Amino acid sequence: MSAGIIWYKNQPDSRRSDAVLDLLTDYCGAVKSHDVTVHPERIPLLISSILSRSDNVIIIGGAECRTQADNIVFILSRALGIPLETKYRSRSRYCYDRLRGLRLPSLAGSILFPTRQGGVEGILLRSGVQSIIVLPAHYRLTVAAAVGMREYFIPEVTRRRRAASAQKTTETSAAQRDYEKFRRNPKAAPVTREYSEYQLIETMERASRRAHEDSPDDTAFDYMYDDENRGGT
């Protein structure tokens, strides 16, 4: 696993980068690249470039921008074709434009990680094994959102992966036990037969000959029963 960081409308900060890496390394792996931009039109190209060589993109900053052209949520919606949950349907509690009282829309299918009352949330988008993570620009909020992801999302992902692995191991072990049991004591499965009149006469004659050869006390029906359970005719 690996990741690339996009610093959008804020400067790279080694302290913040190290904190994010420490918190999300179990999910994102090592950070392989850093890109810096203030131009919203470059975001889709940078995301595409990072995902072509890494599993995860971490975008720091952009959710605080007041204009739709600059706000990272609107940019991702346009670039990826993801519908927006707006107004009362928005799961975000952050007002990105307090003058007009506009609440930040949420991206359909995203996971939000609240930071504090009124603060911008962390955002996670997933598609298969790849992810886009959006963290707030402010240092404390960046760390708070990463902590939320670390405490709530990563343990659930780990639990599901372990459960899937355990289920697969259990099935494999059960199959192996069945095979070992059969190998030690192989027995053919009982076969239920439907005889035609001709087959029944032929089978009875063969069973009678075997019964007479082995012991006068044995009956043809006993040998027919043995034949059926052996899978013979």
SEFIPA-218749 format. One record per residue: residue in three letters; x, y, z of N, C-alpha, C in turn. Coordinates in nm, 4 decimals, padded with zeros to 6 digits. Each point is the difference from the previous one (the first is absolute). Layout:
- ALA, X, Y, Z, X, Y, Z, X, Y, Z;
...
# end
This chain:
- MET, 00.0839, -00.1193, 00.0000, -00.0839, 00.1193, 00.0000, 00.0876, 00.1245, 00.0000;
- SER, -00.0491, 00.1041, -00.0667, 00.0722, 00.1267, -00.0026, -00.1003, 00.1126, -00.0219;
- ALA, 00.0451, 00.1223, 00.0210, -00.0883, 00.1165, -00.0124, 00.0789, 00.1199, -00.0490;
- GLY, -00.0733, 00.0954, -00.0546, 00.0571, 00.1289, -00.0368, -00.0813, 00.1103, 00.0650;
- ILE, 00.0664, 00.1077, 00.0424, -00.0680, 00.1117, 00.0658, -00.0078, 00.1185, -00.0955;
- ILE, -00.1189, 00.0579, -00.0095, -00.0193, 00.1246, -00.0751, -00.0251, 00.1112, 00.1018;
- TRP, 00.0879, 00.0975, 00.0040, -00.0166, 00.1163, 00.0877, -00.0720, 00.1069, -00.0828;
- TYR, -00.1268, 00.0202, 00.0330, -00.0821, 00.0900, -00.0808, -00.0235, 00.1309, 00.0748;
- LYS, 00.0518, 00.1084, -00.0585, -00.0133, 00.1348, 00.0564, 00.0585, 00.0110, 00.1406;
- ASN, 00.1001, -00.0816, 00.0301, 00.0763, 00.0149, 00.1244, 00.1376, -00.0610, -00.0206;
- GLN, 00.0926, 00.0379, 00.0842, 00.1389, -00.0390, -00.0176, 00.0300, -00.1358, 00.0648;
- PRO, 00.0895, -00.0786, -00.0626, 00.0402, -00.1271, 00.0616, 00.0585, 00.0224, 00.1386;
- ASP, -00.0331, -00.0897, 00.0891, 00.0416, 00.0112, 00.1398, 00.0453, -00.1391, 00.0434;
- SER, 00.1296, -00.0148, 00.0284, 00.0521, -00.1317, 00.0355, -00.0616, -00.0517, 00.1298;
- ARG, -00.0265, 00.0916, 00.0931, -00.0596, -00.0413, 00.1277, -00.1385, -00.0600, -00.0223;
- ARG, -00.0795, 00.0688, -00.0810, -00.1346, -00.0483, -00.0285, 00.0050, -00.1279, -00.0845;
- SER, 00.0894, -00.0036, -00.0965, 00.0143, -00.1183, -00.0842, 00.0372, -00.1221, 00.0824;
- ASP, 00.0931, 00.0168, 00.0937, 00.0423, -00.1119, 00.0857, -00.1147, -00.0464, 00.0891;
- ALA, -00.0790, 00.0956, 00.0506, -00.1129, -00.0357, 00.0865, -00.1033, -00.0814, -00.0771;
- VAL, -00.0315, 00.0451, -00.1221, -00.0968, -00.0733, -00.0834, 00.0526, -00.1382, -00.0329;
- LEU, 00.1285, -00.0086, -00.0352, 00.0594, -00.1279, -00.0343, -00.0032, -00.0958, 00.1183;
- ASP, 00.0319, 00.0501, 00.1201, -00.0031, -00.0847, 00.1187, -00.1405, -00.0534, 00.0269;
- LEU, -00.1006, 00.0835, -00.0255, -00.1376, -00.0391, 00.0297, -00.0584, -00.0938, -00.1051;
- LEU, 00.0348, 00.0208, -00.1256, -00.0668, -00.0724, -00.1086, 00.0882, -00.1020, -00.0702;
- THR, 00.1202, -00.0228, 00.0523, 00.0915, -00.0892, -00.0706, -00.0552, -00.1408, -00.0168;
- ASP, -00.0815, -00.0485, 00.0974, -00.0569, -00.1348, -00.0101, -00.0932, -00.0126, -00.1192;
- TYR, -00.0607, 00.1106, -00.0385, -00.0945, -00.0034, -00.1116, 00.0618, 00.0492, -00.1301;
- CYS, 00.0770, 00.1088, 00.0077, 00.0529, 00.0646, -00.1206, 00.1399, -00.0462, -00.0386;
- GLY, 00.0730, -00.0558, 00.0931, 00.1370, -00.0380, -00.0297, 00.0929, 00.1201, -00.0035;
- ALA, 00.1121, -00.0151, -00.0664, 00.1014, 00.1063, -00.0053, -00.0401, 00.1081, -00.0990;
- VAL, 00.0316, 00.1260, 00.0354, -00.0251, 00.1132, -00.0904, 00.1154, 00.0084, -00.0991;
- LYS, -00.0317, -00.0117, -00.1282, 00.1019, -00.0046, -00.1044, 00.0235, 00.1348, -00.0673;
- SER, -00.0992, 00.0907, 00.0063, 00.0155, 00.1256, -00.0742, -00.0761, 00.1125, 00.0675;
- HIS, 00.0443, 00.1232, -00.0258, -00.0670, 00.1212, 00.0475, -00.0174, 00.0937, -00.1193;
- ASP, -00.1218, 00.0512, -00.0164, -00.0269, 00.0983, -00.1047, -00.0653, 00.1218, 00.0641;
- VAL, 00.0350, 00.1171, -00.0491, -00.0544, 00.1250, 00.0534, -00.0667, 00.0765, -00.1138;
- THR, -00.1220, 00.0489, 00.0252, -00.0672, 00.0808, -00.1017, -00.0994, 00.0954, 00.0654;
- VAL, -00.0207, 00.1133, -00.0671, -00.1055, 00.0933, 00.0406, -00.1065, 00.0075, -00.1090;
- HIS, 00.0198, -00.0759, -00.1065, -00.0904, 00.0066, -00.1136, -00.0980, -00.1175, 00.0030;
- PRO, -00.1275, 00.0253, 00.0138, -00.0979, -00.1094, 00.0088, -00.0049, -00.0869, -00.1245;
- GLU, 00.0310, 00.0588, -00.1163, -00.0075, -00.0783, -00.1232, 00.1087, -00.1075, -00.0076;
- ARG, 00.1020, 00.0087, 00.0855, 00.1068, -00.1003, 00.0000, -00.0337, -00.1219, 00.0853;
- ILE, -00.1006, 00.0122, 00.0851, -00.0323, -00.1084, 00.0932, -00.0336, -00.1315, -00.0713;
- PRO, -00.0901, -00.0004, -00.0992, -00.0312, -00.1286, -00.0658, 00.1218, -00.0670, -00.0622;
- LEU, 00.0875, 00.0785, -00.0632, 00.1194, -00.0566, -00.0616, 00.0934, -00.0591, 00.1047;
- LEU, 00.0170, 00.0698, 00.1120, 00.0874, -00.0513, 00.1065, -00.0566, -00.1290, 00.0600;
- ILE, -00.1320, -00.0034, 00.0220, -00.0628, -00.1216, 00.0544, 00.0225, -00.1170, -00.0948;
- SER, -00.0238, 00.0236, -00.1283, 00.0178, -00.1052, -00.0996, 00.1442, -00.0493, -00.0035;
- SER, 00.0936, 00.0922, 00.0079, 00.1409, -00.0364, -00.0036, 00.0394, -00.0840, 00.1209;
- ILE, -00.0470, 00.0398, 00.1187, 00.0354, -00.0739, 00.1225, -00.0623, -00.1392, -00.0006;
- LEU, -00.1276, -00.0100, -00.0384, -00.0683, -00.1299, 00.0028, 00.0535, -00.0953, -00.1067;
- SER, 00.0721, 00.0516, -00.0984, 00.0593, -00.0880, -00.1003, 00.1197, -00.0759, 00.0551;
- ARG, 00.0554, 00.0478, 00.1134, 00.1176, -00.0650, 00.0567, -00.0135, -00.0310, 00.1493;
- SER, -00.1088, 00.0461, 00.0635, -00.0200, -00.0224, 00.1441, -00.1443, -00.0415, 00.0264;
- ASP, -00.0248, -00.0433, 00.1235, -00.1341, -00.0446, 00.0379, -00.0855, 00.1122, 00.0583;
- ASN, 00.0634, 00.1034, 00.0541, -00.0744, 00.1019, 00.0734, 00.0481, 00.1408, -00.0333;
- VAL, -00.0954, 00.0920, 00.0002, 00.0288, 00.1429, -00.0129, -00.0459, 00.0686, 00.1281;
- ILE, 00.0875, 00.0790, 00.0588, -00.0355, 00.0806, 00.1175, 00.0044, 00.1464, -00.0416;
- ILE, -00.1132, 00.0666, 00.0068, -00.0081, 00.1425, -00.0344, -00.0141, 00.0780, 00.1299;
- ILE, 00.0929, 00.0892, 00.0252, -00.0044, 00.0823, 00.1208, -00.0370, 00.1421, -00.0392;
- GLY, -00.1176, 00.0435, 00.0463, -00.0489, 00.1338, -00.0303, -00.1023, -00.0001, -00.1123;
- GLY, -00.0771, 00.1090, -00.0063, -00.0940, 00.0186, -00.1095, -00.1459, -00.0033, 00.0392;
- ALA, -00.0339, -00.0696, 00.1086, -00.1403, -00.0063, 00.0418, -00.0446, 00.1309, 00.0640;
- GLU, 00.0956, 00.0853, 00.0371, -00.0337, 00.1271, 00.0645, -00.0278, 00.1118, -00.1008;
- CYS, 00.0312, -00.0225, -00.1273, -00.0155, 00.1056, -00.1009, -00.1467, 00.0394, -00.0168;
- ARG, -00.0257, 00.1295, -00.0141, -00.1370, 00.0492, -00.0026, -00.0648, -00.0056, -00.1372;
- THR, 00.0798, -00.0044, -00.1054, -00.0586, -00.0028, -00.1349, -00.0069, -00.1437, -00.0522;
- GLN, -00.1033, -00.0287, -00.0772, -00.0174, -00.1346, -00.0527, 00.1115, -00.0371, -00.0964;
- ALA, 00.0561, 00.0994, -00.0694, 00.1082, -00.0283, -00.0946, 00.1255, -00.0473, 00.0720;
- ASP, 00.0199, 00.0446, 00.1249, 00.1214, -00.0333, 00.0751, -00.0199, -00.1116, 00.1019;
- ASN, -00.1229, -00.0220, 00.0459, -00.0241, -00.0965, 00.1075, 00.0235, -00.1424, -00.0493;
- ILE, 00.0776, -00.0749, 00.0761, 00.0398, -00.1342, -00.0419, -00.1182, -00.0945, -00.0135;
- VAL, -00.1041, 00.0176, 00.0786, -00.1179, -00.0874, -00.0097, -00.0665, 00.0160, -00.1362;
- PHE, -00.0172, 00.1244, -00.0450, -00.0591, 00.0252, -00.1307, 00.0919, -00.0469, -00.1132;
- ILE, 00.1311, 00.0169, 00.0205, 00.0964, -00.0452, -00.1012, -00.0086, -00.1514, -00.0186;
- LEU, -00.0024, -00.0745, 00.1112, -00.0087, -00.1457, -00.0084, -00.1314, -00.0447, -00.0608;
- SER, -00.1068, 00.0702, 00.0330, -00.1306, -00.0337, -00.0568, 00.0016, 00.0134, -00.1520;
- ARG, 00.0582, 00.1118, -00.0485, 00.0063, 00.0218, -00.1447, 00.0953, -00.0978, -00.0675;
- ALA, 00.1166, -00.0219, 00.0611, 00.1029, -00.0824, -00.0642, -00.0374, -00.1477, -00.0032;
- LEU, -00.0646, -00.0489, 00.1062, -00.0294, -00.1423, 00.0119, -00.1451, -00.0349, -00.0314;
- GLY, -00.0820, 00.1037, -00.0240, -00.1406, -00.0257, -00.0299, -00.0784, -00.0516, 00.1197;
- ILE, 00.0358, 00.0450, 00.1203, -00.0671, -00.0450, 00.1218, -00.1098, 00.0998, 00.0373;
- PRO, -00.1223, -00.0449, 00.0207, -00.1078, 00.0934, 00.0387, 00.0279, 00.0645, 00.1349;
- LEU, -00.0527, 00.1214, 00.0179, 00.0140, 00.0718, 00.1268, -00.1278, -00.0128, 00.0822;
- GLU, 00.0186, -00.0184, 00.1290, -00.1123, 00.0049, 00.0944, -00.0016, 00.1414, 00.0568;
- THR, -00.0999, 00.0777, -00.0355, -00.0017, 00.1425, 00.0335, -00.1090, 00.0322, 00.1014;
- LYS, 00.0106, 00.1229, 00.0542, -00.0985, 00.0551, 00.0936, -00.0268, -00.0980, 00.1138;
- TYR, -00.1267, -00.0332, 00.0234, -00.0334, -00.0833, 00.1154, 00.0456, -00.1452, -00.0194;
- ARG, 00.0309, -00.0394, -00.1245, 00.0473, -00.1362, -00.0241, 00.1497, -00.0156, 00.0250;
- SER, 00.0700, 00.1124, 00.0158, 00.1438, -00.0070, 00.0244, 00.0285, -00.0593, 00.1372;
- ARG, 00.0964, -00.0903, 00.0061, 00.0413, -00.0591, 00.1278, 00.1079, 00.0831, 00.0684;
- SER, 00.0522, 00.1002, -00.0700, 00.1000, 00.0890, 00.0590, -00.0683, 00.1005, 00.0917;
- ARG, 00.0695, 00.0391, 00.1050, -00.0519, 00.1016, 00.0920, 00.0835, 00.1279, -00.0057;
- TYR, 00.0825, 00.0091, -00.1032, 00.0906, 00.1130, -00.0114, -00.0578, 00.1054, -00.0940;
- CYS, -00.0083, 00.1252, 00.0458, -00.0445, 00.1113, -00.0838, 00.1228, 00.0606, -00.0685;
- TYR, 00.0155, -00.0293, -00.1281, 00.1186, 00.0511, -00.0693, -00.0179, 00.1463, -00.0404;
- ASP, -00.1226, 00.0472, -00.0032, -00.0260, 00.1423, -00.0274, -00.0940, 00.0519, 00.1082;
- ARG, 00.0584, 00.0546, 00.1067, -00.0807, 00.0441, 00.1140, -00.0797, 00.1260, -00.0320;
- LEU, 00.0482, 00.0826, -00.0925, -00.0737, 00.1223, -00.0345, -00.1365, -00.0334, -00.0588;
- ARG, -00.0047, -00.1070, -00.0787, -00.1268, -00.0396, -00.0608, -00.0611, -00.1226, 00.0683;
- GLY, 00.0694, -00.0505, 00.1016, -00.0525, -00.1153, 00.0747, -00.0058, -00.1270, -00.0827;
- LEU, 00.0976, -00.0189, -00.0891, -00.0006, -00.1171, -00.0873, 00.0782, -00.1145, 00.0637;
- ARG, -00.0646, -00.1130, 00.0139, 00.0649, -00.1186, 00.0556, 00.0691, -00.0764, -00.1115;
- LEU, 00.1176, -00.0527, 00.0288, 00.0769, -00.0732, -00.0996, -00.0749, -00.1255, -00.0430;
- PRO, -00.0212, -00.0190, -00.1308, -00.0651, -00.1245, -00.0452, 00.0880, -00.1205, 00.0322;
- SER, -00.0613, -00.1167, 00.0069, 00.0758, -00.1239, 00.0161, -00.0051, -00.0789, -00.1304;
- LEU, 00.1059, -00.0729, -00.0269, 00.0086, -00.0818, -00.1208, -00.0738, -00.1315, 00.0226;
- ALA, -00.0895, -00.0340, -00.0907, -00.0754, -00.1247, 00.0140, 00.0960, -00.1189, 00.0070;
- GLY, -00.0225, -00.0861, 00.0989, 00.0844, -00.1185, 00.0156, 00.1265, 00.0223, 00.0781;
- SER, 00.0243, 00.1244, 00.0438, 00.1221, 00.0272, 00.0758, -00.0210, -00.0320, 00.1476;
- ILE, 00.1121, -00.0129, 00.0710, -00.0014, -00.0163, 00.1457, 00.0578, 00.1265, 00.0606;
- LEU, -00.0706, 00.0587, 00.0968, 00.0455, 00.1233, 00.0641, 00.0544, -00.0297, 00.1391;
- PHE, 00.1076, 00.0700, 00.0346, 00.0602, -00.0146, 00.1321, -00.0024, 00.1349, 00.0697;
- PRO, -00.1013, 00.0254, 00.0853, -00.0113, 00.1292, 00.0684, 00.1241, 00.0298, 00.0831;
- THR, 00.0328, 00.1285, 00.0094, 00.1162, 00.0413, 00.0778, -00.0441, 00.0658, 00.1319;
- ARG, -00.0766, 00.1055, -00.0103, -00.0557, 00.0630, 00.1202, -00.1229, 00.0777, -00.0450;
- GLN, -00.0789, 00.0466, 00.0936, -00.1232, 00.0699, -00.0344, 00.0284, 00.1217, -00.0882;
- GLY, -00.0556, -00.0008, -00.1210, 00.0189, 00.1120, -00.0907, 00.1228, -00.0100, -00.0870;
- GLY, 00.0890, -00.0965, 00.0269, 00.1215, -00.0139, -00.0800, -00.0243, -00.0847, -00.1237;
- VAL, 00.0788, 00.0235, -00.1036, -00.0144, -00.0774, -00.1220, 00.0408, -00.1453, 00.0244;
- GLU, -00.0756, -00.0915, -00.0589, 00.0239, -00.1425, 00.0210, 00.1063, -00.0546, -00.0945;
- GLY, 00.0560, -00.1145, 00.0393, 00.0817, -00.0762, -00.0929, -00.0923, -00.0807, -00.0907;
- ILE, 00.0429, -00.0254, -00.1221, -00.0836, -00.0683, -00.0990, 00.0770, -00.1182, -00.0571;
- LEU, -00.0693, -00.1120, -00.0159, 00.0612, -00.1181, -00.0601, -00.0878, -00.0504, -00.1139;
- LEU, 00.0604, -00.0171, -00.1173, -00.0656, -00.0612, -00.1161, 00.0767, -00.1265, -00.0340;
- ARG, -00.0738, -00.1095, -00.0229, 00.0647, -00.1272, -00.0310, -00.0548, -00.0582, -00.1292;
- SER, 00.0894, -00.0629, -00.0758, -00.0396, -00.0760, -00.1184, 00.0943, -00.1182, -00.0112;
- GLY, -00.0492, -00.1178, 00.0348, 00.0874, -00.1171, 00.0027, 00.1067, 00.0151, 00.1061;
- VAL, 00.1253, -00.0145, -00.0396, 00.1100, 00.0121, 00.0959, 00.0550, 00.1412, 00.0064;
- GLN, -00.0507, 00.0898, -00.0845, 00.0521, 00.1360, -00.0038, -00.0908, 00.0967, 00.0757;
- SER, 00.0609, 00.1049, 00.0537, -00.0736, 00.0957, 00.0814, 00.0474, 00.1423, -00.0265;
- ILE, -00.0924, 00.0932, 00.0218, 00.0338, 00.1428, 00.0033, -00.0396, 00.0500, 00.1375;
- ILE, 00.0952, 00.0578, 00.0706, -00.0224, 00.0511, 00.1360, 00.0197, 00.1500, -00.0012;
- VAL, -00.0983, 00.0731, 00.0500, 00.0085, 00.1464, 00.0089, 00.0079, 00.0379, 00.1473;
- LEU, 00.1037, 00.0737, 00.0366, 00.0188, 00.0447, 00.1379, -00.0003, 00.1528, 00.0045;
- PRO, -00.0477, 00.0593, 00.1102, -00.0018, 00.1459, 00.0127, 00.1398, 00.0601, -00.0050;
- ALA, 00.0064, 00.1284, -00.0353, 00.1297, 00.0672, -00.0128, 00.0616, 00.0348, 00.1351;
- HIS, -00.0830, 00.0354, 00.0979, 00.0517, 00.0403, 00.1307, 00.0645, -00.1201, 00.0691;
- TYR, 00.1182, 00.0226, 00.0593, 00.0769, -00.1111, 00.0562, -00.0810, -00.0827, 00.0993;
- ARG, -00.0636, 00.0645, 00.0968, -00.0746, -00.0741, 00.1020, -00.1152, -00.0789, -00.0600;
- LEU, -00.0677, 00.0597, -00.0984, -00.1115, -00.0697, -00.0635, 00.0501, -00.1127, -00.0896;
- THR, 00.1152, 00.0209, -00.0641, 00.0601, -00.1071, -00.0807, 00.0219, -00.1237, 00.0859;
- VAL, 00.0631, 00.0207, 00.1144, 00.0302, -00.1109, 00.0905, -00.1284, -00.0592, 00.0571;
- ALA, -00.0975, 00.0865, 00.0363, -00.1256, -00.0488, 00.0584, -00.0756, -00.0886, -00.0982;
- ALA, -00.0046, 00.0402, -00.1270, -00.0688, -00.0815, -00.1006, 00.0726, -00.1321, -00.0220;
- ALA, 00.1345, 00.0045, -00.0030, 00.0781, -00.1223, -00.0165, -00.0183, -00.0927, 00.1202;
- VAL, -00.0109, 00.0584, 00.1193, -00.0247, -00.0798, 00.1207, -00.1355, -00.0696, -00.0111;
- GLY, -00.1029, 00.0726, -00.0485, -00.1320, -00.0603, -00.0168, 00.0044, -00.1183, -00.0946;
- MET, 00.0732, 00.0163, -00.1094, 00.0144, -00.1096, -00.0949, 00.0752, -00.1165, 00.0635;
- ARG, 00.1038, 00.0339, 00.0748, 00.0800, -00.1033, 00.0646, -00.0822, -00.0791, 00.1017;
- GLU, -00.0851, 00.0666, 00.0761, -00.0717, -00.0648, 00.1093, -00.1248, -00.0740, -00.0453;
- TYR, -00.0645, 00.0486, -00.1060, -00.1295, -00.0564, -00.0367, 00.0028, -00.0792, -00.1310;
- PHE, 00.0700, 00.0501, -00.0991, -00.0057, -00.0655, -00.1298, 00.1002, -00.1137, -00.0125;
- ILE, 00.1259, 00.0272, 00.0316, 00.1040, -00.1005, -00.0188, -00.0278, -00.1271, 00.0816;
- PRO, -00.0435, 00.0086, 00.1278, -00.0315, -00.1243, 00.0722, -00.1096, -00.0820, -00.0670;
- GLU, -00.0993, 00.0673, -00.0585, -00.1077, -00.0729, -00.0675, 00.0526, -00.0689, -00.1255;
- VAL, 00.0849, 00.0696, -00.0754, 00.0602, -00.0617, -00.1189, 00.0838, -00.1211, 00.0412;
- THR, 00.0795, 00.0172, 00.1074, 00.0842, -00.1095, 00.0484, -00.0849, -00.1175, 00.0455;
- ARG, -00.1105, 00.0297, 00.0709, -00.0884, -00.1068, 00.0485, -00.0594, -00.0788, -00.1169;
- ARG, -00.0455, 00.0714, -00.1027, -00.0601, -00.0680, -00.1151, 00.1020, -00.0849, -00.0747;
- ARG, 00.1232, 00.0549, -00.0145, 00.1032, -00.0771, -00.0685, 00.0345, -00.1263, 00.0785;
- ARG, 00.0103, 00.0136, 00.1335, 00.0314, -00.1168, 00.0822, -00.1128, -00.1019, -00.0039;
- ALA, -00.1262, 00.0494, 00.0024, -00.1147, -00.0914, -00.0047, -00.0028, -00.0765, -00.1309;
- ALA, 00.0278, 00.0713, -00.1109, 00.0018, -00.0663, -00.1302, 00.1120, -00.1031, -00.0065;
- SER, 00.1167, 00.0361, 00.0556, 00.1135, -00.0920, 00.0003, -00.0290, -00.1214, 00.0868;
- ALA, -00.0624, 00.0226, 00.1187, -00.0326, -00.1102, 00.0903, -00.1022, -00.0937, -00.0627;
- GLN, -00.0996, 00.0577, -00.0700, -00.1010, -00.0821, -00.0661, 00.0636, -00.0889, -00.1058;
- LYS, 00.0902, 00.0586, -00.0777, 00.0679, -00.0770, -00.1038, 00.0850, -00.1097, 00.0618;
- THR, 00.0693, 00.0336, 00.1112, 00.0832, -00.0990, 00.0676, -00.0839, -00.1125, 00.0562;
- THR, -00.1166, 00.0333, 00.0586, -00.0899, -00.1002, 00.0568, -00.0488, -00.0956, -00.1076;
- GLU, -00.0404, 00.0549, -00.1147, -00.0473, -00.0841, -00.1094, 00.1105, -00.0920, -00.0499;
- THR, 00.1213, 00.0544, -00.0108, 00.1135, -00.0808, -00.0455, 00.0312, -00.1102, 00.0997;
- SER, -00.0035, 00.0344, 00.1305, 00.0292, -00.0984, 00.1035, -00.1040, -00.1111, 00.0009;
- ALA, -00.1271, 00.0365, -00.0162, -00.1071, -00.0994, -00.0018, 00.0169, -00.0950, -00.1181;
- ALA, 00.0333, 00.0574, -00.1159, 00.0215, -00.0837, -00.1184, 00.1195, -00.0929, 00.0217;
- GLN, 00.1053, 00.0517, 00.0633, 00.1181, -00.0817, 00.0261, -00.0318, -00.1121, 00.0983;
- ARG, -00.0800, 00.0308, 00.1040, -00.0389, -00.1037, 00.0964, -00.0812, -00.1092, -00.0679;
- ASP, -00.0928, 00.0392, -00.0864, -00.0812, -00.0985, -00.0711, 00.0877, -00.0897, -00.0870;
- TYR, 00.0970, 00.0617, -00.0660, 00.0885, -00.0785, -00.0861, 00.0832, -00.0985, 00.0823;
- GLU, 00.0554, 00.0462, 00.1132, 00.0821, -00.0873, 00.0836, -00.0829, -00.1157, 00.0545;
- LYS, -00.1240, 00.0283, 00.0383, -00.0887, -00.1054, 00.0510, -00.0272, -00.1044, -00.1081;
- PHE, -00.0253, 00.0463, -00.1222, -00.0251, -00.0917, -00.1106, 00.1254, -00.0805, -00.0339;
- ARG, 00.1167, 00.0711, 00.0039, 00.1249, -00.0685, -00.0348, 00.0304, -00.1123, 00.0975;
- ARG, -00.0287, 00.0218, 00.1311, 00.0267, -00.1023, 00.1003, -00.0992, -00.1158, -00.0079;
- ASN, -00.1234, 00.0286, -00.0374, -00.1032, -00.1040, -00.0009, -00.0923, 00.0215, -00.1191;
- PRO, 00.0493, -00.0298, -00.1190, -00.0812, 00.0267, -00.1195, -00.1205, -00.0916, -00.0078;
- LYS, -00.1159, 00.0572, -00.0197, -00.1233, -00.0739, -00.0168, -00.0805, 00.0641, -00.1111;
- ALA, -00.0450, -00.0833, -00.0910, -00.0828, 00.0530, -00.1070, -00.1370, 00.0381, 00.0553;
- ALA, -00.0567, 00.1056, -00.0521, -00.1321, 00.0431, 00.0435, -00.1034, -00.1024, -00.0432;
- PRO, -00.1013, -00.0285, 00.0871, -00.1057, -00.0936, -00.0371, -00.0686, 00.0436, -00.1289;
- VAL, -00.0307, -00.0984, -00.0838, -00.0650, 00.0282, -00.1270, -00.1382, -00.0640, -00.0006;
- THR, -00.1005, 00.0773, -00.0257, -00.1356, -00.0529, -00.0116, -00.0262, -00.0335, -00.1458;
- ARG, -00.0404, -00.1251, -00.0258, -00.0169, -00.0442, -00.1373, -00.1467, -00.0297, -00.0310;
- GLU, -00.0346, 00.0239, -00.1219, -00.1302, -00.0412, -00.0526, 00.0256, -00.1037, -00.1093;
- TYR, -00.0464, -00.1225, 00.0217, 00.0277, -00.1091, -00.0925, -00.1156, -00.0180, -00.0978;
- SER, 00.0383, -00.0272, -00.1242, -00.1002, -00.0521, -00.0931, -00.0214, -00.1481, 00.0319;
- GLU, -00.1039, -00.0596, -00.0582, -00.0268, -00.1406, 00.0281, 00.1188, -00.0869, -00.0394;
- TYR, 00.0594, 00.0271, -00.1171, 00.1130, -00.0784, -00.0485, 00.1206, 00.0166, 00.0928;
- GLN, 00.0288, 00.1258, 00.0415, 00.1131, 00.0241, 00.0888, -00.0199, -00.0677, 00.1349;
- LEU, -00.1231, -00.0016, 00.0495, -00.0275, -00.0615, 00.1302, 00.0239, -00.1504, -00.0056;
- ILE, -00.0468, -00.0670, -00.1089, 00.0206, -00.1445, -00.0138, 00.1492, -00.0313, -00.0078;
- GLU, 00.0754, 00.0804, -00.0812, 00.1424, -00.0233, -00.0165, 00.0740, 00.0205, 00.1314;
- THR, -00.0355, 00.1033, 00.0732, 00.0666, 00.0295, 00.1262, -00.0301, -00.1079, 00.1031;
- MET, -00.1249, -00.0476, 00.0044, -00.0352, -00.1057, 00.0947, 00.0769, -00.1273, -00.0302;
- GLU, 00.0135, -00.0347, -00.1294, 00.0742, -00.1204, -00.0359, 00.1465, 00.0109, 00.0426;
- ARG, 00.0599, 00.1169, -00.0222, 00.1403, 00.0182, 00.0395, 00.0137, -00.0046, 00.1519;
- ALA, -00.0922, 00.0625, 00.0719, 00.0039, -00.0009, 00.1458, -00.0213, -00.1408, 00.0544;
- SER, -00.0855, -00.0790, -00.0657, -00.0249, -00.1368, 00.0455, 00.1253, -00.0850, -00.0160;
- ARG, 00.0715, 00.0184, -00.1123, 00.1223, -00.0768, -00.0200, 00.1038, 00.0350, 00.1055;
- ARG, 00.0139, 00.1301, 00.0314, 00.0970, 00.0411, 00.1016, -00.0384, -00.0538, 00.1368;
- ALA, -00.1307, 00.0004, 00.0319, -00.0455, -00.0503, 00.1295, 00.0267, -00.1503, 00.0115;
- HIS, -00.0234, -00.0734, -00.1076, 00.0213, -00.1448, 00.0036, 00.1480, -00.0327, 00.0123;
- GLU, 00.0862, 00.0787, -00.0650, 00.1431, -00.0248, 00.0062, 00.0568, 00.0305, 00.1382;
- ASP, -00.0498, 00.1029, 00.0642, 00.0555, 00.0417, 00.1299, -00.0554, -00.0837, 00.1146;
- SER, -00.1316, -00.0111, 00.0075, -00.0605, -00.0718, 00.1118, -00.1440, -00.0326, -00.0331;
- PRO, -00.0433, -00.1204, 00.0283, -00.1401, -00.0360, -00.0266, -00.0986, 00.0836, 00.0806;
- ASP, 00.0487, 00.0577, 00.1132, -00.0911, 00.0768, 00.0862, -00.0258, 00.1413, -00.0514;
- ASP, 00.0884, 00.0515, -00.0861, -00.0174, 00.1357, -00.0518, -00.1126, 00.0027, -00.1029;
- THR, -00.0606, 00.1136, -00.0140, -00.1099, 00.0147, -00.0948, 00.0399, 00.0944, -00.1122;
- ALA, -00.0680, -00.0124, -00.1127, 00.0268, 00.0872, -00.1141, -00.0309, 00.1443, 00.0328;
- PHE, -00.1006, 00.0227, 00.0863, -00.0385, 00.1374, 00.0330, 00.1115, 00.0708, 00.0775;
- ASP, 00.0719, -00.0757, 00.0852, 00.1132, 00.0603, 00.0714, 00.1057, 00.0470, -00.0988;
- TYR, 00.0273, -00.0773, -00.1025, 00.1011, 00.0360, -00.0975, -00.0460, 00.1139, -00.0899;
- MET, -00.1273, 00.0063, -00.0280, -00.0523, 00.1144, -00.0751, 00.0191, 00.1277, 00.0797;
- TYR, -00.0262, -00.0069, 00.1308, 00.0171, 00.1172, 00.0859, 00.1452, 00.0456, -00.0004;
- ASP, 00.0938, -00.0997, 00.0071, 00.1420, 00.0350, -00.0028, 00.0377, 00.0635, -00.1324;
- ASP, -00.0548, -00.0530, -00.1101, 00.0304, 00.0556, -00.1319, -00.0441, 00.1445, -00.0105;
- GLU, -00.1175, 00.0288, 00.0508, -00.0512, 00.1362, -00.0080, 00.0897, 00.0967, 00.0765;
- ASN, 00.0466, -00.0401, 00.1187, 00.0789, 00.0911, 00.0816, 00.1457, 00.0077, -00.0450;
- ARG, 00.0405, -00.0960, -00.0822, 00.1319, 00.0081, -00.0588, 00.0001, 00.0814, -00.1288;
- GLY, -00.1158, 00.0256, -00.0535, -00.0083, 00.0696, -00.1271, 00.0135, -00.0936, -00.1171;
- GLY, -00.0061, -00.1327, 00.0240, 00.0109, -00.0959, -00.1087, -00.1358, -00.0383, -00.0540;
- THR, -00.0028, -00.0800, -00.1013, -00.1273, -00.0505, -00.0565, 00.0070, -00.1494, -00.0125;
# end
